């Protein structure tokens, strides 16, 4: 029983960390390109001015 609970706890911890990472990345990507570059966000330095990486574009479902 404790093995199941520890597995559930580990999964919950991993989910929480992934969600926090996603929210942080989303907040950084919402900043203007100039600020992203100042912060050293890697995709901002690689992207042409005014362009956003495909992963940040909204996809219609």
Backbone torsions as a table, in degrees:
resi	resn	phi	psi	omega
1	UNK	NA	-41.8	-178.6
2	UNK	-67.1	-28.1	177.0
3	UNK	-64.5	-40.8	178.6
4	UNK	-65.3	-44.8	179.8
5	UNK	-64.5	-39.5	179.0
6	UNK	-68.5	-34.4	176.5
7	UNK	-66.1	-44.0	178.0
8	UNK	-62.8	-41.8	178.1
9	UNK	-62.8	-41.0	178.9
10	UNK	-65.1	-43.2	179.3
11	UNK	-63.8	-42.2	178.8
12	UNK	-63.0	-40.7	178.4
13	UNK	-64.5	-44.3	178.4
14	UNK	-63.5	-40.7	178.8
15	UNK	-62.8	-44.7	-179.8
16	UNK	-61.6	-43.3	179.1
17	UNK	-64.8	-41.4	179.2
18	UNK	-64.6	-40.0	179.3
19	UNK	-65.5	-42.7	178.0
20	UNK	-62.8	-43.2	177.4
21	UNK	-60.0	-45.1	179.8
22	UNK	-61.1	-45.9	-178.4
23	UNK	-65.6	-38.8	178.6
24	UNK	-65.8	-46.0	179.4
25	UNK	-62.1	-41.2	179.4
26	UNK	-62.7	-42.2	178.9
27	UNK	-64.6	-42.0	179.1
28	UNK	-65.0	-40.8	-179.7
29	UNK	-70.2	-19.4	179.1
30	UNK	-80.9	-12.5	178.3
31	UNK	-73.4	154.9	175.3
32	UNK	-59.6	150.7	-178.4
33	UNK	-52.5	-39.9	-177.4
34	UNK	-61.8	-42.6	178.5
35	UNK	-68.7	-38.5	177.6
36	UNK	-60.1	-42.8	178.4
37	UNK	-63.9	-42.1	178.9
38	UNK	-61.3	-34.8	179.5
39	UNK	-79.9	-11.8	-179.1
40	UNK	84.7	21.8	177.6
41	UNK	-65.5	119.5	-170.0
42	UNK	-60.2	-38.7	-177.0
43	UNK	-71.1	-25.4	179.4
44	UNK	-69.7	-36.4	-179.4
45	UNK	-70.9	-30.6	-177.3
46	UNK	-85.9	-25.6	-173.3
47	UNK	-80.6	142.9	173.3
48	UNK	-64.2	155.0	-178.1
49	UNK	-56.0	129.7	178.4
50	UNK	85.3	-7.5	-178.5
51	UNK	-95.4	148.9	175.8
52	UNK	-117.4	145.5	175.3
53	UNK	-60.7	149.9	-176.6
54	UNK	-59.0	-31.3	-177.5
55	UNK	-68.5	-15.2	-179.4
56	UNK	-96.5	-10.8	179.9
57	UNK	-75.0	144.1	177.4
58	UNK	-71.1	136.9	177.2
59	UNK	-106.8	135.2	178.2
60	UNK	-81.7	140.7	-179.6
61	UNK	-113.2	NA	NA
